[in-house]
Amino acid sequence: MRAIWSGHITFGLISIPVGVYSAIETAERVSFRLLHRKDMAPIQYRKVCSEEGIEVPNDEIVKGYETSKNKYSIVEKEELEEVGEKLGEGDRSIDVLQFVEFGALNPLSFEKPYYLAPMKGGEKAYGVLRDALIDANRVGITRFYLRTKPLLAALIPGKKALSLEVLRPFDELRDPGSLPIPASQKKSAEVKMARLLIDQLSTEEWDPTAHPNEYRQALQKLLASKRKFAVQAPARGKKKGEENVVDLMEALRQSVSKAGVRPKAKKAASKRGAA
């Protein structure tokens, strides 16, 4: 995998150089291309004016924001660039704003996952942060810039890697209050029986490999039986030192001290002995 972004995880006086990697393997998805049955040529999509019925060149296309039904405000490219300039590009850091229990997050807010891997000089601090988060059963709420946009993301520890889950803005989630949902039940006999069934079906860990994508497997079996033929691909355009690492234990001590939390003497002594 190749990093799509590089920077630092920062919290307290700790700065950990990391690379950000996509966690999604899009090559595993089964996708289709539309073809003309007559000559098996790929179908192309053109930008056509709905009023005149003619193809419109890119330099005559502008962006419009729908303010009300069929009413738009035009936003020029220069205006969008100005908004980006005002926001800035950030300082290539993943700033930890706070730590919370994983259960405090709404999974409906999860939008896109990434992996984090340490870069040169950050291996030890990366491992310490991962293990400390697992031990505390916490995740970090972070802010970082990706492609000039500021994003909120959850820093989630795994057995091997730290991951970064981009979070949707809270106002994009609909309020379920208007749904026909029954009120909470008291501990009735039915609720107790349902709890018993849940306990019987519960396991310590979930194994995703035990639940493969059956639809994808069926499609792959179908495609394997099909005749293959060549399709001419459309022309495509072209695309575009070592970190200064402070002493990790000392930085952790100073960060804890600045946060107003002092470790107990016995624990501090044992950590010094371990170091």
C-alpha atoms as a printed R data frame, in Angstrom:
    type eleno elety resid chain resno       x       y       z
1   ATOM     1    CA   MET     A     1   0.000   0.000   0.000
2   ATOM     2    CA   ARG     A     2   1.084   3.558  -0.668
3   ATOM     3    CA   ALA     A     3   0.456   6.407   1.769
4   ATOM     4    CA   ILE     A     4  -2.023   9.011   0.516
5   ATOM     5    CA   TRP     A     5  -1.086  11.520   3.252
6   ATOM     6    CA   SER     A     6   1.690  11.918   5.774
7   ATOM     7    CA   GLY     A     7   1.978  14.015   8.895
8   ATOM     8    CA   HIS     A     8   1.961  13.654  12.688
9   ATOM     9    CA   ILE     A     9  -0.403  12.501  15.417
10  ATOM    10    CA   THR     A    10  -0.116  15.183  18.094
11  ATOM    11    CA   PHE     A    11  -1.363  15.240  21.688
12  ATOM    12    CA   GLY     A    12   0.262  16.900  24.661
13  ATOM    13    CA   LEU     A    13   3.953  17.153  23.803
14  ATOM    14    CA   ILE     A    14   3.861  13.928  21.791
15  ATOM    15    CA   SER     A    15   4.310  14.039  18.010
16  ATOM    16    CA   ILE     A    16   4.234  10.739  16.105
17  ATOM    17    CA   PRO     A    17   5.115  10.737  12.383
18  ATOM    18    CA   VAL     A    18   2.570   8.606  10.501
19  ATOM    19    CA   GLY     A    19   1.333   7.824   7.019
20  ATOM    20    CA   VAL     A    20  -2.363   7.520   6.157
21  ATOM    21    CA   TYR     A    21  -3.433   4.582   3.978
22  ATOM    22    CA   SER     A    22  -6.793   3.720   2.458
23  ATOM    23    CA   ALA     A    23  -8.391   0.817   4.346
24  ATOM    24    CA   ILE     A    24 -10.778  -0.108   1.519
25  ATOM    25    CA   GLU     A    25  -9.852  -2.510  -1.292
26  ATOM    26    CA   THR     A    26 -12.034  -1.302  -4.161
27  ATOM    27    CA   ALA     A    27 -10.570  -3.951  -6.495
28  ATOM    28    CA   GLU     A    28 -12.590  -6.565  -4.583
29  ATOM    29    CA   ARG     A    29 -15.888  -4.984  -5.655
30  ATOM    30    CA   VAL     A    30 -17.745  -6.397  -8.651
31  ATOM    31    CA   SER     A    31 -18.490  -3.490 -10.984
32  ATOM    32    CA   PHE     A    32 -19.966  -3.347 -14.479
33  ATOM    33    CA   ARG     A    33 -19.424  -1.128 -17.508
34  ATOM    34    CA   LEU     A    34 -22.352  -0.317 -19.794
35  ATOM    35    CA   LEU     A    35 -21.807  -1.522 -23.400
36  ATOM    36    CA   HIS     A    36 -23.699  -1.088 -26.666
37  ATOM    37    CA   ARG     A    37 -25.144  -4.541 -27.447
38  ATOM    38    CA   LYS     A    38 -24.792  -3.946 -31.213
39  ATOM    39    CA   ASP     A    39 -20.996  -3.483 -31.335
40  ATOM    40    CA   MET     A    40 -19.977  -3.960 -27.658
41  ATOM    41    CA   ALA     A    41 -18.502  -0.450 -27.514
42  ATOM    42    CA   PRO     A    42 -18.460   1.285 -24.090
43  ATOM    43    CA   ILE     A    43 -21.243   3.790 -23.430
44  ATOM    44    CA   GLN     A    44 -19.999   7.331 -22.802
45  ATOM    45    CA   TYR     A    45 -21.710  10.069 -20.837
46  ATOM    46    CA   ARG     A    46 -21.697  13.621 -22.126
47  ATOM    47    CA   LYS     A    47 -22.544  16.898 -20.381
48  ATOM    48    CA   VAL     A    48 -25.653  18.059 -22.244
49  ATOM    49    CA   CYS     A    49 -27.698  21.209 -21.655
50  ATOM    50    CA   SER     A    50 -31.242  20.155 -20.715
51  ATOM    51    CA   GLU     A    51 -32.641  23.287 -22.403
52  ATOM    52    CA   GLU     A    52 -30.797  23.239 -25.744
53  ATOM    53    CA   GLY     A    53 -30.004  19.529 -25.994
54  ATOM    54    CA   ILE     A    54 -26.370  20.212 -26.989
55  ATOM    55    CA   GLU     A    55 -23.090  19.118 -25.396
56  ATOM    56    CA   VAL     A    56 -21.563  21.856 -23.226
57  ATOM    57    CA   PRO     A    57 -17.767  22.401 -22.988
58  ATOM    58    CA   ASN     A    58 -16.214  22.522 -19.514
59  ATOM    59    CA   ASP     A    59 -15.395  26.241 -19.720
60  ATOM    60    CA   GLU     A    60 -19.134  27.014 -20.015
61  ATOM    61    CA   ILE     A    61 -20.138  24.935 -16.978
62  ATOM    62    CA   VAL     A    62 -20.575  26.554 -13.545
63  ATOM    63    CA   LYS     A    63 -21.582  25.195 -10.138
64  ATOM    64    CA   GLY     A    64 -25.016  26.027  -8.744
65  ATOM    65    CA   TYR     A    65 -26.382  25.553  -5.231
66  ATOM    66    CA   GLU     A    66 -30.126  24.902  -5.059
67  ATOM    67    CA   THR     A    67 -31.548  27.421  -2.549
68  ATOM    68    CA   SER     A    68 -35.159  26.307  -3.135
69  ATOM    69    CA   LYS     A    69 -36.962  24.188  -5.722
70  ATOM    70    CA   ASN     A    70 -35.561  25.073  -9.189
71  ATOM    71    CA   LYS     A    71 -33.807  28.176  -7.817
72  ATOM    72    CA   TYR     A    72 -30.014  28.302  -7.729
73  ATOM    73    CA   SER     A    73 -27.165  30.500  -6.608
74  ATOM    74    CA   ILE     A    74 -24.071  30.405  -8.830
75  ATOM    75    CA   VAL     A    75 -20.740  29.786  -7.091
76  ATOM    76    CA   GLU     A    76 -17.639  30.590  -9.102
77  ATOM    77    CA   LYS     A    77 -14.432  28.558  -8.974
78  ATOM    78    CA   GLU     A    78 -12.525  31.558  -7.605
79  ATOM    79    CA   GLU     A    79 -15.003  31.898  -4.733
80  ATOM    80    CA   LEU     A    80 -14.520  28.256  -3.735
81  ATOM    81    CA   GLU     A    81 -10.753  28.716  -3.881
82  ATOM    82    CA   GLU     A    82 -11.089  31.754  -1.624
83  ATOM    83    CA   VAL     A    83 -13.015  29.696   0.954
84  ATOM    84    CA   GLY     A    84 -10.226  27.101   0.851
85  ATOM    85    CA   GLU     A    85  -7.579  29.783   1.320
86  ATOM    86    CA   LYS     A    86  -9.390  31.196   4.354
87  ATOM    87    CA   LEU     A    87  -9.576  27.769   5.959
88  ATOM    88    CA   GLY     A    88  -5.955  27.047   5.088
89  ATOM    89    CA   GLU     A    89  -4.394  23.643   4.542
90  ATOM    90    CA   GLY     A    90  -3.596  22.879   8.168
91  ATOM    91    CA   ASP     A    91  -0.144  21.936   9.400
92  ATOM    92    CA   ARG     A    92  -0.269  18.269   8.347
93  ATOM    93    CA   SER     A    93  -1.077  17.098  11.843
94  ATOM    94    CA   ILE     A    94  -3.759  14.820  13.274
95  ATOM    95    CA   ASP     A    95  -4.586  16.773  16.426
96  ATOM    96    CA   VAL     A    96  -6.139  14.737  19.238
97  ATOM    97    CA   LEU     A    97  -8.882  16.898  20.797
98  ATOM    98    CA   GLN     A    98 -10.010  14.443  23.475
99  ATOM    99    CA   PHE     A    99 -10.256  10.756  24.381
100 ATOM   100    CA   VAL     A   100 -13.634   9.039  24.875
101 ATOM   101    CA   GLU     A   101 -14.992   5.534  25.342
102 ATOM   102    CA   PHE     A   102 -15.693   3.760  22.059
103 ATOM   103    CA   GLY     A   103 -19.326   3.312  23.094
104 ATOM   104    CA   ALA     A   104 -19.738   7.103  23.135
105 ATOM   105    CA   LEU     A   105 -19.465   7.195  19.342
106 ATOM   106    CA   ASN     A   106 -22.475   6.764  17.088
107 ATOM   107    CA   PRO     A   107 -21.520   4.157  14.435
108 ATOM   108    CA   LEU     A   108 -23.896   5.931  12.017
109 ATOM   109    CA   SER     A   109 -21.348   8.773  11.987
110 ATOM   110    CA   PHE     A   110 -18.631   6.540  10.501
111 ATOM   111    CA   GLU     A   111 -17.967   7.658   6.939
112 ATOM   112    CA   LYS     A   112 -14.611   6.417   5.640
113 ATOM   113    CA   PRO     A   113 -11.847   4.292   7.217
114 ATOM   114    CA   TYR     A   114  -8.081   4.691   6.903
115 ATOM   115    CA   TYR     A   115  -5.089   2.900   8.405
116 ATOM   116    CA   LEU     A   116  -2.242   4.707  10.139
117 ATOM   117    CA   ALA     A   117   1.306   3.359  10.079
118 ATOM   118    CA   PRO     A   118   4.369   4.855  11.769
119 ATOM   119    CA   MET     A   119   7.028   6.540   9.680
120 ATOM   120    CA   LYS     A   120  10.752   6.595  10.464
121 ATOM   121    CA   GLY     A   121  11.378   7.520  14.070
122 ATOM   122    CA   GLY     A   122   7.782   7.007  15.211
123 ATOM   123    CA   GLU     A   123   7.620   3.248  15.719
124 ATOM   124    CA   LYS     A   124   7.990   3.211  19.516
125 ATOM   125    CA   ALA     A   125   5.598   6.087  20.218
126 ATOM   126    CA   TYR     A   126   3.053   4.584  17.785
127 ATOM   127    CA   GLY     A   127   3.120   1.260  19.661
128 ATOM   128    CA   VAL     A   128   2.835   2.997  23.053
129 ATOM   129    CA   LEU     A   129  -0.215   4.992  21.928
130 ATOM   130    CA   ARG     A   130  -1.908   1.943  20.404
131 ATOM   131    CA   ASP     A   131  -1.360  -0.202  23.496
132 ATOM   132    CA   ALA     A   132  -2.375   2.596  25.894
133 ATOM   133    CA   LEU     A   133  -5.652   3.173  24.023
134 ATOM   134    CA   ILE     A   134  -6.446  -0.553  24.097
135 ATOM   135    CA   ASP     A   135  -5.628  -0.714  27.818
136 ATOM   136    CA   ALA     A   136  -7.812   2.334  28.564
137 ATOM   137    CA   ASN     A   137 -10.607   1.211  26.216
138 ATOM   138    CA   ARG     A   138 -10.555   4.674  24.643
139 ATOM   139    CA   VAL     A   139 -10.540   6.225  21.185
140 ATOM   140    CA   GLY     A   140  -9.248   9.646  20.227
141 ATOM   141    CA   ILE     A   141 -11.363  12.381  18.651
142 ATOM   142    CA   THR     A   142  -9.109  14.164  16.173
143 ATOM   143    CA   ARG     A   143  -9.119  16.940  13.595
144 ATOM   144    CA   PHE     A   144  -6.956  16.944  10.464
145 ATOM   145    CA   TYR     A   145  -6.909  18.351   6.943
146 ATOM   146    CA   LEU     A   146  -7.297  16.082   3.918
147 ATOM   147    CA   ARG     A   147  -7.308  17.652   0.440
148 ATOM   148    CA   THR     A   148  -7.649  21.131   2.008
149 ATOM   149    CA   LYS     A   149 -10.801  20.182   3.969
150 ATOM   150    CA   PRO     A   150 -10.828  20.028   7.803
151 ATOM   151    CA   LEU     A   151 -12.264  16.718   9.005
152 ATOM   152    CA   LEU     A   152 -13.186  15.161  12.330
153 ATOM   153    CA   ALA     A   153 -12.076  11.562  12.762
154 ATOM   154    CA   ALA     A   154 -11.932   8.869  15.418
155 ATOM   155    CA   LEU     A   155  -8.500   7.419  16.206
156 ATOM   156    CA   ILE     A   156  -9.294   3.761  16.898
157 ATOM   157    CA   PRO     A   157  -6.777   1.186  18.218
158 ATOM   158    CA   GLY     A   158  -6.629  -2.338  16.787
159 ATOM   159    CA   LYS     A   159  -4.538  -5.353  17.735
160 ATOM   160    CA   LYS     A   160  -1.997  -4.431  15.051
161 ATOM   161    CA   ALA     A   161  -2.729  -1.000  13.616
162 ATOM   162    CA   LEU     A   162  -4.267   2.311  14.547
163 ATOM   163    CA   SER     A   163  -7.095   3.319  12.260
164 ATOM   164    CA   LEU     A   164  -8.657   6.665  11.482
165 ATOM   165    CA   GLU     A   165 -12.418   6.737  10.860
166 ATOM   166    CA   VAL     A   166 -13.636   9.982   9.291
167 ATOM   167    CA   LEU     A   167 -16.824  11.139  11.038
168 ATOM   168    CA   ARG     A   168 -19.824  12.702   9.330
169 ATOM   169    CA   PRO     A   169 -20.854  16.131  10.649
170 ATOM   170    CA   PHE     A   170 -23.494  15.631  13.361
171 ATOM   171    CA   ASP     A   171 -26.056  17.763  11.507
172 ATOM   172    CA   GLU     A   172 -26.004  15.399   8.514
173 ATOM   173    CA   LEU     A   173 -27.608  12.629  10.573
174 ATOM   174    CA   ARG     A   174 -31.388  12.658  10.631
175 ATOM   175    CA   ASP     A   175 -33.220  12.793  13.944
176 ATOM   176    CA   PRO     A   176 -35.031   9.463  14.505
177 ATOM   177    CA   GLY     A   177 -37.595  11.184  16.723
178 ATOM   178    CA   SER     A   178 -40.237  11.232  13.977
179 ATOM   179    CA   LEU     A   179 -40.060   7.464  13.455
180 ATOM   180    CA   PRO     A   180 -42.822   5.231  14.888
181 ATOM   181    CA   ILE     A   181 -40.593   3.774  17.616
182 ATOM   182    CA   PRO     A   182 -42.105   2.209  20.787
183 ATOM   183    CA   ALA     A   183 -41.133   3.534  24.202
184 ATOM   184    CA   SER     A   184 -38.571   1.646  26.281
185 ATOM   185    CA   GLN     A   185 -39.994  -1.440  27.978
186 ATOM   186    CA   LYS     A   186 -39.542  -2.248  31.642
187 ATOM   187    CA   LYS     A   187 -37.864  -5.553  32.430
188 ATOM   188    CA   SER     A   188 -40.755  -7.698  31.339
189 ATOM   189    CA   ALA     A   189 -40.625 -11.472  30.935
190 ATOM   190    CA   GLU     A   190 -40.195 -10.992  27.180
191 ATOM   191    CA   VAL     A   191 -37.207  -8.672  27.657
192 ATOM   192    CA   LYS     A   192 -35.596 -11.147  30.059
193 ATOM   193    CA   MET     A   193 -36.129 -13.977  27.570
194 ATOM   194    CA   ALA     A   194 -34.674 -11.875  24.760
195 ATOM   195    CA   ARG     A   195 -31.635 -11.127  26.952
196 ATOM   196    CA   LEU     A   196 -31.188 -14.862  27.591
197 ATOM   197    CA   LEU     A   197 -31.216 -15.519  23.823
198 ATOM   198    CA   ILE     A   198 -28.699 -12.696  23.232
199 ATOM   199    CA   ASP     A   199 -26.387 -14.202  25.858
200 ATOM   200    CA   GLN     A   200 -26.610 -17.630  24.201
201 ATOM   201    CA   LEU     A   201 -25.683 -16.203  20.791
202 ATOM   202    CA   SER     A   202 -22.892 -13.974  22.115
203 ATOM   203    CA   THR     A   203 -19.200 -14.660  21.432
204 ATOM   204    CA   GLU     A   204 -15.997 -13.029  22.622
205 ATOM   205    CA   GLU     A   205 -14.947 -11.902  19.135
206 ATOM   206    CA   TRP     A   206 -16.550 -11.501  15.735
207 ATOM   207    CA   ASP     A   207 -14.898 -13.301  12.812
208 ATOM   208    CA   PRO     A   208 -15.857 -11.495   9.569
209 ATOM   209    CA   THR     A   209 -14.384 -14.322   7.449
210 ATOM   210    CA   ALA     A   210 -17.191 -16.561   8.705
211 ATOM   211    CA   HIS     A   211 -19.687 -14.351   6.879
212 ATOM   212    CA   PRO     A   212 -18.411 -13.890   3.288
213 ATOM   213    CA   ASN     A   213 -20.170 -11.725   0.701
214 ATOM   214    CA   GLU     A   214 -22.504 -14.314  -0.817
215 ATOM   215    CA   TYR     A   215 -23.775 -11.960  -3.524
216 ATOM   216    CA   ARG     A   216 -20.222 -11.236  -4.692
217 ATOM   217    CA   GLN     A   217 -19.348 -14.949  -4.708
218 ATOM   218    CA   ALA     A   218 -22.444 -15.710  -6.818
219 ATOM   219    CA   LEU     A   219 -21.533 -12.944  -9.278
220 ATOM   220    CA   GLN     A   220 -17.954 -14.209  -9.566
221 ATOM   221    CA   LYS     A   221 -19.235 -17.718 -10.293
222 ATOM   222    CA   LEU     A   222 -21.520 -16.319 -12.990
223 ATOM   223    CA   LEU     A   223 -18.745 -14.198 -14.528
224 ATOM   224    CA   ALA     A   224 -16.329 -17.151 -14.575
225 ATOM   225    CA   SER     A   225 -18.715 -18.989 -16.899
226 ATOM   226    CA   LYS     A   226 -19.030 -16.094 -19.367
227 ATOM   227    CA   ARG     A   227 -17.239 -15.713 -22.694
228 ATOM   228    CA   LYS     A   228 -14.493 -13.080 -22.660
229 ATOM   229    CA   PHE     A   229 -13.919 -10.484 -25.391
230 ATOM   230    CA   ALA     A   230 -11.755  -7.381 -25.742
231 ATOM   231    CA   VAL     A   231 -13.165  -3.858 -25.413
232 ATOM   232    CA   GLN     A   232 -11.142  -0.855 -26.522
233 ATOM   233    CA   ALA     A   233 -10.385   1.257 -23.480
234 ATOM   234    CA   PRO     A   234 -11.234   4.978 -23.707
235 ATOM   235    CA   ALA     A   235  -8.329   7.449 -23.706
236 ATOM   236    CA   ARG     A   236  -7.357   8.677 -20.282
237 ATOM   237    CA   GLY     A   237  -5.678  11.893 -19.232
238 ATOM   238    CA   LYS     A   238  -2.480  12.046 -17.177
239 ATOM   239    CA   LYS     A   239  -2.532  12.431 -13.408
240 ATOM   240    CA   LYS     A   240  -0.474  14.275 -11.377
241 ATOM   241    CA   GLY     A   241  14.708  13.739   6.743
242 ATOM   242    CA   GLU     A   242  14.388  12.177   9.485
243 ATOM   243    CA   GLU     A   243  11.993  13.481  12.175
244 ATOM   244    CA   ASN     A   244  13.180  15.240  15.309
245 ATOM   245    CA   VAL     A   245  11.891  12.922  18.032
246 ATOM   246    CA   VAL     A   246  11.938  14.051  21.683
247 ATOM   247    CA   ASP     A   247  12.435  11.576  24.488
248 ATOM   248    CA   LEU     A   248   9.111   9.726  24.605
249 ATOM   249    CA   MET     A   249   8.916   9.073  28.345
250 ATOM   250    CA   GLU     A   250   9.891  12.643  29.211
251 ATOM   251    CA   ALA     A   251   7.327  14.055  26.801
252 ATOM   252    CA   LEU     A   252   4.640  11.812  28.302
253 ATOM   253    CA   ARG     A   253   5.543  12.953  31.832
254 ATOM   254    CA   GLN     A   254   5.412  16.620  30.858
255 ATOM   255    CA   SER     A   255   2.103  16.152  29.032
256 ATOM   256    CA   VAL     A   256   0.532  14.428  32.057
257 ATOM   257    CA   SER     A   257   1.854  17.207  34.320
258 ATOM   258    CA   LYS     A   258   0.427  19.958  32.069
259 ATOM   259    CA   ALA     A   259  -2.928  18.177  31.974
260 ATOM   260    CA   GLY     A   260  -3.065  18.425  35.758
261 ATOM   261    CA   VAL     A   261  -2.776  14.684  36.412
262 ATOM   262    CA   ARG     A   262   0.269  13.403  38.280
263 ATOM   263    CA   PRO     A   263   1.051   9.665  38.281
264 ATOM   264    CA   LYS     A   264   1.409   7.911  41.628
265 ATOM   265    CA   ALA     A   265   4.969   7.659  42.887
266 ATOM   266    CA   LYS     A   266   4.986   3.861  42.890
267 ATOM   267    CA   LYS     A   267   3.789   3.653  39.260
268 ATOM   268    CA   ALA     A   268   6.196   6.371  38.165
269 ATOM   269    CA   ALA     A   269   9.100   4.529  39.771
270 ATOM   270    CA   SER     A   270   8.169   1.275  38.102
271 ATOM   271    CA   LYS     A   271   7.979   3.010  34.719
272 ATOM   272    CA   ARG     A   272  11.442   4.506  35.261
273 ATOM   273    CA   GLY     A   273  12.752   1.068  36.123
274 ATOM   274    CA   ALA     A   274  11.168  -0.407  33.000
275 ATOM   275    CA   ALA     A   275  12.715   2.335  30.857
